[in-house]
Amino acid sequence: MEGELVSGPGSAATDRFALARRAVAAIGTTFDDRRTAVELASFLVEEVCESATVDLYGPREAGRAPGESLRSAAVAGRRDLLDSLEKAPRDQISVRALDAGHPITTSSAHGGAALVTLSVPLLAWDRVYGVALALRAGLPFDDQETAAVHYAARLAAAHLRHAEEQREAGPRVWDLRKVLPAAPERTHPDVELASRYVPGGTGGRVGGDWYETLHLPSGRVLLAVGDVMGHGLDAAVDMNAYRSTLRYLASTDLAPHGILRRLDAMLSAESGRRPATCLLALLDPADGTALLASAGHLPPVLFHADGTAGPVPLRVGPPIGTGPGTGLAAHEATRLPLAGDDTLLMFTYGLIERRGEDVETSLARLSGLRTGPGAGAGELLDGILGDFLCGAGPGSGQADVDVALLAARRRPGP
C-alpha cells in the first residue's frame, strides 16, 4: 500500500545504530564527572525509562564495603518512582549489579503496578566507576532496552576513565612544560617582548600550544609560536620535542624557512610524532625588518602606532611532521618592514576559534582592535585577552582550547 511503512529485516539493527549515535552525542561532552552522570541519567529517561539515577564512587576508605563509597551524582525523571524505592533496597540492588558485573533487573509493587528497576554497573577496562539505575512502572525492560542501558553505561564509564587519565596526566604535563621554559620577558636591548598563556576549558584538559624566544649572538631575535595537534601527555611530549629541536636548529643560524624545512625532515622521521603548526619570525632590530615563515599556522597581526592593524600576508607551507613528500620549497620566507612603533602579534588558533564564526571573520575582528597611545607590548596582550576571552562581544568567553600569545616591537633608539 502506498505510504505504508514496512519494517525490513535490518530495521532493528538500524534502530540500535541510531540509538548508539544519540548516546555518543549526548554523553561525555566534558571532563566533569558529575556532568557525565547527569548526561547519562537524562539520556536514559529520554530513551528507555521514567526515572534514572547515577551513583559514582567516591574516595575509597579502608574497611568500607564497595556500596558504601558510592555517592549520588545525578537524578532524572519522575521522583515519585525513586522515592517509592527506599534507599536500603536501592543500595542492595546497586551492590548486586556491582558484584555481578552485569545488568540486574528487580521488580516491586508501586501503586498497584510493578515497579521495574534495571541496575547496570559503569564498567570500563575492568574498572567500575559507579552504577546506574533505570526505573519505570509497568512492563519489564526487554532485551533491546537492556542492551541500550548497558551501552550507555559503558559509554559513560569510558568517558569517566578518560577524564581520570587527563587529571592524572595534568601534573606530568606541567612538569614537562617546565623542562624547556621560554623566557620572552628576558631583557633585550633593542626589542620589547611580552607573552601570555591561557589554559583552555576545565577538567585538566592540556593542549600542545607553545611559544619560544631565542636571543641570537647576531643581536637578532627568533620568535616562535606553535600548536601540536591533540591534547594530553602525548601532545606535551611532542611539543617539547619540537621546542628542543627548534633551539638546536636556531643555533645553526638558518633562516626561518630553512629551520621549518629541517624541523619537518627531522621530526617526520620519528615514528608516532604528531603534526604541528609553527610560525617563526626572525627580528633584526638593526635594519628594522622581520623574516617570517609559516608551517600551517595563522598569520601574525601587525599593530601600527596610529592604532590600525591587519594580518600579515604570508605564504603558508604544510604543518611540521607531514613528511618530506611536501618538497623542499614548501616553506618560504616573507620579509616584513617594521616601523619603530609597530607591534608584531603572534598567537595560536585558540585565540580566535569560536563556534559558528569563520577564521576570516575572527581575524578581521582581531585586526579591528584599537590600541591606546603609548601602550606597551604587555598592555596590548592584556587588552586582546580582555576583549576576546573576558569581554561581552561575540568572541568572548572561556576558550575551549589553550591560547598562547607573543608580542614584539623594536625599542626606540638612543
N, C-alpha and C positions, 0 to 999 in steps of 0.2 A: 504494500500500500504506500502511495506517495506520501512523504513526510514522516513516515513511521520510523522510529529509532530502533534499530535492530542490534542486539548485543552479539558480537562475534566472539570466537574463541580467545582472542587476545585482550578482551575488554577488561578483565580483572587485573591482568598484568599492567595494562595501561593506567588503571586507577591507582595501583600501588606505586607506579613510577611517578605519577602526578603528585600523590601524597608525599612521596620522598622528596620531590623537588620543593614542595611547600615547606617541609620541615627544614631543609637546608637553608632556605631563605629566611625562616623565622627564628631559628635557634642558633645562638652563638654569635651575635653581632658585635660583641665587645669581649674584653678580657675580664670583665667583672663577674665573679661567681654568682652573686645574688641576681644580677640581671639575667644571666643564663638560666637560672632556676625559674624566674618569672616568665621568661620566654617559653620554657618547656611547659609549665603549667597552663599558660594561656593557649598554647598550641593544642594540648590535649583536650581542653574544654571546647575549643573551636571544632575539633575534628571527631572526637570519639566519645566524650563523656560529658557529664553535667557538672562535676566538681573535680578539682585536682589539687594535690599538694605535692611539694617537693621539699624534702629534708636533706641537708648536706652534713657531712662530717665536720665537726669542729676539731680543735687540737686534741689528740689522744692523751689520756691520762692513765697512768699505771693502775691496774686493778679494776678498771671500769669495763663493763660489757660493751660490745660494739654499738648496740642500740642506744645506750645512754649517752654517747657522744654525738648523737645526731641533733641538729638544730633546725628549726623551721626556717625555710628560706623563701617560700612562695606559696600562696593560696590563690586559687582562681575558681570562678563559677559559683554555684549555689552553696552558701554557707550552712543552710539548714541540713543538708546531707552530711556535711562534715561534722556539724555539731551533734547529729544523732549518733555518730560513731564515737564512743568515748575514747579518750586518749589512750588508756591502757590497752584495750583491744587493738586500736590502730597501731600502736607501737609493736604489739605482738605480731601483727600482720607484716609490718616492715621488717622485723627481725627474721621472720620465716623466709621472706624473699631474699634477704641478705645471706642467710645461711645456705639456702638452696642455690643461689646464684642464677636464678631464672625467674620469670613471672609466676606469681601465685594469685589465684582467684579465690575469694571467700564470699559468703552470702549471709545476710542477716535481715531481720524484719525492719521495715520502716513504713509506718502509716498504712499497714495492710498490704504493702507490696514488698518485694525483695529489694534490699539494698546490696548491690553487687560492687565489690571492691577488687580492683586489679592492682597488685603491688609489683613493681619492677625495680630491680637494683640498677644503679647508674654505674655501669661496669665498662672500663676501657683498659686494654692491655693488662688484664689480670689485677687491676686496681679498682676498688669500689669507692666511689665518691659520695654516695648517698642513695636515696631511694625515692621513687615517685609513686604516688597513689592516684589512680583514676577511679572515680565513683559515679554510679548512676543508679536510679531506681528503675526496676523492670527487668528486661531480658539480660542474660549473661553476655559478656563480650565474646564475639565469635573469633575464629582463628585469624581472620584478616585484621580485625580491630586489635587483637592482642599483639599481632606482629607489628602493627603501626605504633602502638605504645612502646613496644620493645625497641624498635628502630629509633624513635625519638629520644628515648632514654640513653641509648648507646651514643647517639649523636651529641647529646648534651654532655655526656661523660667525656667524650673525646675533646670537646672544647674546654672542659674543666681541666683536663690533663694538659692541653696546650697552654692555657693560662698559667698553670702551675709551673711549667717549664720556662715560660717567659719571666716569671717572677724570680725563679732560681737563677736564671742566666743574667738577670739585670746587674747584680754586683760584679760579676765577672766581666761583663761588657764594659762597665765603667772603669774597672781596673785596666782593661786593655786600652781604653781611651787615654789613660794617663801614661802609657808606656812611651808614646811619642808626642808629648804635649806641644801644641803650637804656641808661639809667643808673639802674637801680632802687635801687642802693645809695647814690645821692646823698643826702646827709643832708637830712631833713625834720624840722622842729622838733616836729611833732605825730604823725608816722606812721612806724613802723618797717617797712622794706621789705626783702625778700630774694628772690632769683631763682636758678634753676638751669636749665641747658640740657644735655641729654644726646643726642648724635647716635645714631641708630638703626642697628643691624646693623653690617655690614662692607662693604668693597668700594667706598667712596666714594659710597654712596647718600645723597643730601642731600635733605631734605624742605623743606616750606614752613611749619613751625611757628615762631611768633614771640611775643614779649611786648613790652610797652611801658609805661612810666610817664611821665606828664606832670604836672608841678607847676604848677598854675594860679595866676594872680595873686590869686584869691579866697582862697587858702590851702587849697583842696581839691586832691585828687589823683585823676587819672583813670588807672585801671589797665586794661590790655587784654591778652588772650591770643587768639591766632588760629591757624588752620591752613588754609593754601591747599591745595586738593586736588591730589595728584600729587607728583612728586619731580623733582629735577634743576634745571637752569639756568632753565627757564621758570617753575617754581614759585617759585624765589628772586626772579626779576624781578617776578612778580606780588605776592609777599609785600612787597617794598619799595614797590611802588605803593600797596598798602593802607596800609602804615605811614605813608607820607608824606602821603597824603590824610587819614588819621586825625588827624595832627598839625595839619593846616590846619583841619579841622573843629572840633577841640577848642578852637582859639583863638577860635572864634565863640561860645563859652560855651553851646553847645547841651546839652540833657540827653542821657544815653546813648542812649535810644531814638531821639531826633532825629538823633544822629550816625549811627546804623546806617541810618536811612532815607535820609539824604543820601548816605552812603557807597555804599549799594546803587544808588541812582539814578545817581550819577556814574560808577561803575565798570562798571555794566551797559551804559552807553552806549559803552564802549570795546570794540571787536570783539576777540575772542580771549582776554579775561581769564578766568582760571579761577575758579570759585566758591570761596568761603572761609567757614569758620565764624569767629565772633568773639564774645567775651564782654567786656563793658565793666562797670566798677564805678567809680562816682564817689563817693569817700570824702570826707565832711565831718567832720573831727575835732572841729569846734566843737560840733555838735549830736549827734555820735555816731551817724551814720547812713551807709548806703551805698545809692546808687541803682543798680540792676542792670538790664542789658538783654542779651539773648542772641539772636544770629543763628545758629541751628542748632548752637549749642555746648553742651557738657555744663555742668551747673550747678556752681557752686563748692561747696566743703565748708567749713562753719564749725566751727572747733575752739574749745571753751569752756575756761575756766580750770579747771573740775573734771575735765578730761580727756575729756569726752564730745564727740561730733562728729556732724554729719549734713549731707546735701546741702541746699542752699537751694532751696525750691520756686520755680520761675520759669516765666513764660510764654515759650516759645521760638518766635521767629519764623524765617522761612526764611533760609538762608545768603545772604551777600552775593554779589552778582553774578548773582542769578537773575532780575533784571528787575523793572520797575515793575508787572507784572501781578499781583504778590502784594498790592498795595494799600498805602496809606499807613499803615493801622492794623496792619500785620503785626508790627511790632516795638513792644513795650510795656515799660514800666519796672516794677520791683518795688522797694519801699523796705524796707530791712533795718536794724533797730536793732542797734547794735554796743556790747556792754559793754566795759568798759575792758580786759579781758584776752582778748577774743575775737580769734581769728586767722582771717582770710579766706584760703582757699587756692583759687587759680585754676590750671588745668592744661589741657594738651592731651590728646587722646584716647589718645596713645601710652602714657601712664602706666598706664591700666587695660585696654588692649587685650590680650587673651590668647585664643589659640585654644581653643575649647571652653568658654569662660566668657562668659555674657551680661553686658551693661553693668550691670544692676541688682545682680548678684552682686559685680562688681568694685567698684562704688560702696559697697556695704554693707561690703565688706572694708576699703576706704579709711576709711570712717567709723568702723570699729571700732578703728582705731589709737588708742593712748593716748599722750599726751604727758606728759613729766615736769614736775614743778612748776618754774616759772621758766624753762622752755625758751624761747629766742628764736625769731624767725621763721626764721633760717637753720638753727638746730638742728632745727626741725620739718621743713624740707625735706630735710635730710640723713637724718633718720630715715625719712622716707617713701621716699626713693630707696633707702636701705639695705634696707628691707623688701620693696619691690616689684621692685627690679632686682638686688639682690645677696644677698637672703636665701634661705632654703630653702623658703619657702611656695609655695602653688600659683600665685601670680602673679609669682614671682621669675624672674630670668634676663634676659639681654640683650634689650632691646626691639627689635622688628623695625622700628619707625619712631622718629622723633625724639620727644623728650619735653621740654616746656617747662613750668616751674612758676613761680608768682609768689605770694608770701605777704605779707600786710599786716596790721598791728594798730595800734591807737591807742597812742601813748606816754602813760604816766601823767602827769597834770598836776602842777604845782609844789606 
